[in-house]
Amino acid sequence: MSQKQSSTTSALLVLISVFFFWGFVAASNDILIPVFKEKLNLEQWQSQMISFAFYVAYTVGSIIYYFISKSFGGDILNRIGYKNGIALGLTISAIGTLLFYPAAETASFPLMISGLFIVGLGFSLQQTAANPLAIVMGDPQKGSQRLSLAGGVNNVGTTIGPLLVSYAIFGSISSGNTVASIESVKTPYLILGAAFIIVAIIFKFSSIPNKIERVNDAVDETTITEKKSALKYPQLILGMIAIFVYVGVEVSTASNLPEFMKQKLNTPTEHIAPYVSLFWASLMIGRWTSSVGAFNIKAGFKAVLNFVMPYIAFAVFLAVNKIANHDLTPFYIYAFVIVALIIADILSKGNPARQLLIFSFAGIVSLFIGMLSSGMVSVYAFISVGLFCSTLWPCIFTLAIAGLGKHTNEGSSFLIMMIMGGGFISLLQGVLASEDILGIQWSYLVGVACFAYLAFYAWKVSAILKTQGIDFDSKKNSAH
């Protein structure tokens, strides 16, 4: 490995560390939802305000970013620098975690969602800078795989987050202490805030580039027609809706799972964390599998890793839950469910549009199995949605900013803005979960509608990009 490659690799590792925090907080929300619902006697839709406040903060942050950039007459990240922008975002998120102390002490729901909102504001700026950086830092042909690698780190956070927050609230289940203590929430979030500050300092002095000159796309240069605005590109407009519904189905499936298990399986709140953890670990399993393509390894070894990597990720989930003293027996059968992911990944052949189409159809099948079955079959069917959501973010992001050229940063900001789908769609499902409407089980029809649009986008965007000279199946021009 050359000195330049080594420097790029170390910078990439520093960059993707921030993805861990996004996952930790997002998945931990799914533990806070049932606890606050139970302790404060909230309706299901009210409890979903936790997700709503957190994800809408991304939209507010992106709008603020857009108007500040316009007022300065240019992209604000190009002025302050990418790594400086991420460091600033981490500092904003650290301020948000401070509100968890008074929120936990007084069991104040408004204070807690205010803290989450500020954390989300910081994450918005971080995501706007970090996603395009991950795509361009290295071989352009492997941009989406690097984003999958970063997503795999994100899901280490999503796997650990629910378990640590659950431990803070309930203590050790094996010890028999199952009395929820909302006051205990402050400890992990204050530690998280301190970590934000430490990583912000590391970013400030890291070798991560402060500028992006241009994103290399799978483009035939002779067909490029530069447009005046990012919003003039149809792949971005349709991609914004895709990000909205993708984050929506991912978040709403997980955040409504605790209520489903309580209603249909009579599962106590303090026993739900491992299942929430498995949902988010499923995203880790899928992203680790997809990220194999990001490494320069021989084809034969890569083929072996395509089968081995998902089970290494699954073993991480088992190990973490073993440390947390959870009974692992119910989860071994999930190893057979992972086979469906491996088959879908092989069929996609590394093409982001094809992968988006195949995984969307698989998500629809999983949701219908969950709605038409009962008991643990339905639980594992809903959890397996995480497997098929796993690589959709890098697929959509890569397709949506393909060919944007100098408008890539602006396009990235618009995509981050649509993360609000996690709040709106989870809130919608919470409303429809009422017994006098659809009920908790059939409320997952919301997710079916989301996946249906994603399948449409996968089909439509391929044709749009080809008219612009972008073909992800062309080995000569492939850049992701």
C-alpha positions in Angstrom: 0.0 0.0 0.0 1.4 3.4 -1.0 1.8 6.3 1.4 -1.1 8.1 -0.3 -3.4 5.0 -0.1 -2.5 4.6 3.6 -3.3 8.2 4.3 -6.6 7.9 2.4 -7.5 4.8 4.3 -6.8 6.3 7.7 -8.8 9.4 6.8 -11.7 7.2 5.7 -11.6 5.3 9.0 -11.8 8.6 10.9 -14.6 9.8 8.7 -16.8 6.7 9.1 -16.4 6.8 12.9 -19.1 9.5 13.0 -21.6 7.1 11.4 -21.5 5.1 14.6 -23.1 7.9 16.6 -25.9 8.4 14.1 -26.8 4.8 14.5 -26.5 4.7 18.3 -28.9 7.5 18.9 -31.4 6.5 16.1 -31.8 2.9 17.4 -31.9 4.0 21.1 -35.0 6.0 20.3 -36.8 2.7 19.9 -36.2 1.9 23.6 -37.2 5.3 24.8 -40.5 5.1 22.9 -42.1 2.2 24.9 -40.6 3.4 28.2 -42.0 7.0 28.0 -45.3 5.6 26.5 -45.7 3.4 29.5 -44.5 5.8 32.2 -46.3 8.9 30.9 -49.4 7.1 29.7 -49.0 8.3 26.1 -51.0 7.1 23.1 -49.0 5.2 20.4 -49.0 8.2 18.1 -47.8 10.5 20.9 -44.9 8.1 21.7 -43.9 8.3 18.0 -43.1 12.0 18.6 -39.7 10.8 19.7 -38.9 9.7 16.2 -40.8 12.7 14.7 -38.7 15.3 16.6 -35.4 13.6 15.9 -35.9 13.0 12.2 -37.7 16.4 11.4 -34.5 18.0 12.9 -32.7 16.8 9.8 -35.1 18.7 7.6 -34.8 21.9 9.7 -31.1 21.6 9.7 -30.9 21.2 5.9 -33.2 24.2 5.4 -31.0 26.3 7.7 -27.9 25.0 5.7 -29.6 25.9 2.4 -30.5 29.5 3.4 -27.1 30.2 5.1 -25.4 29.0 1.9 -27.6 31.2 -0.2 -27.0 34.2 2.0 -23.2 33.7 1.7 -23.6 33.3 -2.1 -22.1 29.8 -2.1 -22.1 26.4 -0.5 -21.2 26.9 3.2 -19.2 23.7 3.4 -17.0 24.9 0.7 -16.3 28.0 2.8 -15.8 26.4 6.3 -14.5 23.1 5.0 -15.9 19.6 5.2 -14.1 18.3 8.3 -14.7 21.6 10.0 -18.4 21.2 9.2 -18.5 17.8 10.7 -16.7 19.0 13.8 -19.3 21.8 14.2 -22.1 19.3 13.8 -20.7 17.1 16.5 -20.5 20.1 18.8 -24.1 21.0 18.2 -25.2 17.4 18.9 -23.2 17.5 22.2 -25.2 20.5 23.3 -28.4 18.5 22.7 -27.3 15.7 24.9 -27.0 18.1 27.8 -30.8 18.5 27.9 -31.1 14.8 28.7 -30.0 15.6 32.3 -32.9 17.8 33.2 -35.2 15.7 31.0 -34.3 12.5 32.9 -34.4 14.2 36.3 -37.9 15.5 35.8 -39.2 12.8 33.4 -40.0 15.6 31.0 -41.2 14.4 27.6 -40.9 17.9 26.0 -37.3 18.4 27.3 -36.3 15.0 26.0 -37.6 15.5 22.5 -36.1 19.0 22.5 -32.7 17.4 23.3 -33.2 14.8 20.5 -34.1 17.6 18.1 -30.9 19.5 18.8 -28.9 16.3 18.4 -30.6 15.7 15.1 -29.7 19.3 14.0 -26.0 18.5 14.5 -26.4 15.1 12.7 -28.0 16.9 9.7 -24.8 19.0 9.1 -22.6 15.9 9.7 -24.5 13.8 7.2 -24.5 16.6 4.5 -20.7 16.6 4.6 -19.9 12.9 5.4 -22.0 11.1 2.8 -20.5 12.7 -0.3 -17.0 12.5 1.3 -17.4 8.7 1.8 -18.3 8.4 -1.9 -15.3 10.3 -3.3 -12.5 9.3 -0.9 -10.9 6.6 -2.9 -11.6 4.6 -6.1 -14.7 6.2 -7.6 -15.8 2.7 -8.8 -16.3 1.7 -5.2 -18.1 4.8 -3.9 -21.4 3.0 -2.9 -19.4 0.1 -1.3 -17.6 2.6 0.9 -20.9 4.1 1.8 -22.1 0.6 2.7 -18.9 0.2 4.8 -19.7 3.4 6.6 -23.3 2.2 7.0 -21.9 -1.0 8.6 -20.1 1.1 11.2 -23.4 3.0 11.7 -25.1 -0.3 12.5 -22.6 -1.3 15.1 -24.0 1.8 16.9 -27.6 0.7 16.2 -26.9 -2.8 17.6 -25.2 -1.6 20.7 -27.4 1.5 21.4 -30.6 -0.2 22.3 -28.8 -2.6 24.6 -26.9 0.0 26.5 -29.9 2.4 26.9 -32.1 -0.6 27.9 -29.4 -1.6 30.5 -29.3 2.0 31.8 -33.1 2.1 32.2 -33.8 -1.4 33.4 -30.5 -2.6 34.8 -29.5 -6.3 34.3 -32.5 -8.4 33.3 -30.7 -11.5 34.7 -30.5 -9.9 38.1 -34.2 -9.5 38.2 -34.2 -5.7 38.3 -36.8 -4.8 35.7 -38.1 -1.6 37.2 -37.7 1.1 34.6 -35.8 4.2 35.7 -36.2 7.1 33.3 -33.7 9.1 35.5 -31.0 6.6 34.4 -31.3 7.8 30.7 -29.1 10.8 31.4 -25.9 8.8 32.0 -25.4 7.2 28.6 -26.4 10.4 26.8 -24.0 12.6 28.8 -21.2 10.1 28.0 -22.2 10.2 24.4 -22.0 14.1 24.5 -18.5 13.9 25.8 -17.6 11.5 23.0 -19.0 13.9 20.5 -16.6 16.6 21.7 -13.6 14.3 21.7 -14.3 13.1 18.1 -14.9 16.7 17.0 -11.4 17.6 18.1 -10.0 14.5 16.3 -11.8 15.6 13.1 -10.4 19.1 13.4 -6.8 17.8 13.3 -7.4 14.8 10.9 -6.2 14.4 7.3 -9.8 14.3 6.0 -10.1 16.7 3.0 -11.8 20.0 3.5 -12.8 20.4 -0.1 -14.5 18.3 -2.8 -13.6 19.4 -6.3 -16.0 17.1 -8.1 -17.7 13.8 -7.7 -16.7 11.3 -10.4 -19.7 9.6 -11.9 -20.3 6.8 -14.4 -20.7 9.5 -17.0 -20.0 9.7 -20.7 -18.4 13.2 -20.7 -19.7 13.9 -24.3 -23.3 13.7 -23.1 -23.0 16.1 -20.1 -25.3 19.1 -20.1 -24.6 21.1 -16.9 -27.8 22.4 -15.3 -28.3 25.6 -13.3 -29.6 23.9 -10.1 -29.5 20.5 -8.5 -33.3 20.5 -8.5 -33.2 20.4 -12.3 -32.0 16.8 -12.2 -34.9 14.3 -12.2 -32.8 11.6 -10.5 -32.4 13.9 -7.5 -36.1 14.9 -7.3 -37.3 11.3 -7.4 -34.4 10.4 -5.1 -35.5 12.8 -2.5 -38.9 11.1 -2.3 -37.0 7.7 -2.2 -34.9 8.8 0.8 -38.1 10.1 2.5 -39.9 6.7 2.2 -36.8 4.6 2.7 -36.0 6.2 6.1 -39.7 6.1 6.8 -40.1 2.3 6.4 -36.9 1.6 8.2 -37.7 3.7 11.3 -41.4 3.0 11.4 -40.9 -0.8 11.2 -38.5 -0.7 14.2 -40.2 1.9 16.3 -43.6 0.1 16.1 -42.1 -3.3 16.8 -42.2 -3.0 20.6 -45.9 -2.2 20.6 -46.5 -5.1 18.2 -44.7 -7.5 20.5 -46.5 -6.2 23.6 -50.0 -6.5 22.0 -49.6 -9.7 20.1 -47.1 -11.7 22.1 -47.5 -10.1 25.6 -43.7 -9.4 25.6 -42.7 -7.2 28.6 -41.1 -3.9 27.7 -37.8 -4.8 29.4 -37.4 -8.0 27.2 -37.9 -6.2 23.9 -34.4 -4.6 23.5 -32.7 -7.7 22.0 -35.3 -7.8 19.2 -34.9 -4.1 18.5 -31.2 -4.7 18.5 -31.6 -7.6 16.0 -33.6 -5.3 13.6 -30.7 -2.8 13.5 -28.1 -5.6 13.5 -29.9 -6.8 10.3 -28.9 -3.6 8.7 -25.3 -4.2 9.8 -25.4 -7.7 8.4 -26.6 -6.4 5.0 -24.1 -3.5 4.9 -21.1 -5.6 5.9 -22.0 -8.0 3.1 -22.3 -5.2 0.5 -19.1 -3.5 1.7 -17.0 -6.5 0.6 -16.8 -4.8 -2.8 -15.1 -1.8 -1.3 -11.8 -3.8 -0.8 -9.2 -4.7 -3.4 -9.3 -8.4 -3.0 -9.2 -11.4 -5.4 -12.5 -12.5 -6.9 -12.4 -16.0 -5.3 -11.8 -14.6 -1.8 -14.5 -12.0 -2.4 -17.0 -14.7 -3.3 -16.2 -16.5 0.0 -16.6 -13.3 2.0 -20.0 -12.7 0.4 -21.1 -15.8 2.3 -19.0 -15.4 5.4 -19.4 -11.6 6.1 -23.1 -11.7 7.0 -22.5 -14.4 9.6 -19.5 -12.5 11.1 -21.9 -9.5 11.5 -24.6 -11.9 13.0 -21.9 -13.2 15.4 -21.2 -9.6 16.6 -24.9 -9.3 17.4 -24.9 -12.6 19.3 -21.7 -11.6 21.2 -23.1 -8.3 22.3 -26.3 -9.8 23.5 -24.3 -12.6 25.3 -22.3 -9.9 27.1 -25.7 -8.3 28.1 -26.8 -11.6 29.6 -29.7 -12.1 27.1 -30.9 -15.6 26.2 -29.6 -16.3 22.7 -31.7 -19.4 22.0 -34.5 -17.6 20.2 -32.1 -15.9 17.7 -30.2 -18.9 16.2 -33.0 -19.6 13.7 -32.4 -16.2 12.2 -29.2 -17.6 10.6 -31.5 -19.3 8.0 -33.3 -15.9 7.3 -29.9 -14.4 6.4 -29.7 -16.8 3.4 -32.4 -14.7 1.7 -30.1 -11.6 2.0 -27.1 -13.5 0.5 -29.2 -14.6 -2.5 -30.6 -11.1 -3.1 -27.1 -9.6 -2.9 -25.7 -12.1 -5.4 -28.6 -11.3 -7.8 -27.9 -7.6 -7.6 -24.4 -8.0 -9.1 -23.2 -4.7 -7.6 -25.6 -2.5 -9.6 -27.3 0.0 -7.2 -30.5 0.3 -9.3 -30.9 -3.5 -9.6 -30.1 -4.0 -5.9 -32.7 -1.3 -4.9 -35.3 -3.1 -7.0 -34.6 -6.6 -5.7 -34.3 -5.6 -2.1 -37.5 -3.5 -2.3 -39.5 -6.6 -3.5 -37.9 -8.7 -0.7 -39.0 -6.1 1.8 -42.6 -6.2 0.6 -42.6 -10.0 0.9 -41.2 -9.8 4.4 -43.9 -7.3 5.5 -46.7 -9.4 4.1 -45.4 -12.5 5.8 -45.4 -10.5 9.1 -49.0 -9.3 8.6 -50.3 -12.7 7.5 -48.6 -14.9 10.2 -48.5 -14.8 14.0 -46.1 -15.4 16.9 -42.4 -15.3 16.4 -42.8 -15.9 12.7 -44.3 -12.5 12.3 -41.7 -10.9 14.6 -38.8 -12.3 12.6 -40.5 -11.3 9.3 -40.8 -7.7 10.5 -37.2 -7.8 11.8 -35.9 -9.2 8.4 -37.1 -5.9 6.9 -33.8 -4.6 8.3 -31.9 -7.0 6.1 -33.5 -5.5 3.0 -33.3 -1.9 4.1 -29.6 -2.4 4.7 -28.1 -1.2 1.4 -30.9 1.0 0.2 -29.4 4.3 1.6 -26.1 3.9 -0.4 -28.1 2.8 -3.5 -30.5 5.7 -3.4 -27.8 8.3 -2.5 -25.4 7.1 -5.3 -28.2 7.1 -7.9 -29.6 10.5 -6.8 -26.3 12.4 -7.0 -25.0 10.7 -10.1 -24.2 13.3 -12.7 -24.8 16.3 -10.5 -21.2 17.5 -10.9 -20.7 20.9 -9.1 -24.3 20.6 -7.7 -23.4 17.5 -5.7 -23.1 19.3 -2.3 -26.5 21.0 -2.8 -28.0 17.7 -3.9 -26.6 16.0 -0.8 -28.2 18.7 1.4 -31.6 18.1 -0.2 -31.3 14.4 0.3 -30.4 14.8 4.0 -33.5 17.1 4.3 -35.7 14.1 3.4 -34.6 12.1 6.4 -37.7 13.6 8.0 -39.5 10.7 6.5 -38.5 8.7 9.5 -40.6 11.0 11.7 -43.6 11.5 9.4 -44.1 7.9 8.3 -43.5 6.4 11.8 -46.1 8.9 13.1 -48.5 7.9 10.3 -48.1 4.2 11.2 -48.6 5.0 14.8 -52.0 6.7 14.0 -53.1 3.8 11.7 -52.0 1.3 14.4 -55.1 2.4 16.5 -57.5 -0.6 17.0 -60.3 1.4 15.4 -58.4 1.9 12.2 -55.9 -0.8 11.0 -54.5 -2.2 14.2 -50.8 -2.6 15.0 -50.3 -5.6 12.7 -51.9 -4.3 9.5 -50.5 -0.9 10.1 -47.4 -2.3 8.4 -49.2 -1.7 5.1 -47.5 1.7 5.3 -44.2 0.0 4.8 -45.5 -1.9 1.8 -46.4 1.4 0.1 -42.9 2.7 0.9 -41.2 -0.3 -0.7 -43.5 -0.1 -3.7 -42.3 3.5 -4.5 -38.6 2.4 -4.0 -39.1 -0.4 -6.6 -40.6 2.2 -9.0 -37.7 4.6 -8.4 -35.2 1.8 -9.1 -36.9 1.1 -12.5 -37.4 4.8 -13.4 -33.9 6.1 -12.4 -32.1 3.6 -14.6 -33.8 5.0 -17.7 -33.2 8.6 -16.6 -29.5 8.1 -16.0 -28.9 6.3 -19.3 -30.3 9.4 -21.1 -27.6 11.4 -19.4 -24.9 8.9 -20.4 -24.7 7.2 -17.0 -24.8 3.4 -17.0 -23.8 1.4 -13.9 -23.7 -1.8 -15.8 -20.9 -0.5 -18.1 -17.5 -1.7 -16.8 -15.8 1.0 -18.8 -17.7 3.9 -17.3 -18.8 2.4 -14.0 -17.9 4.8 -11.1 -19.8 3.4 -8.2 
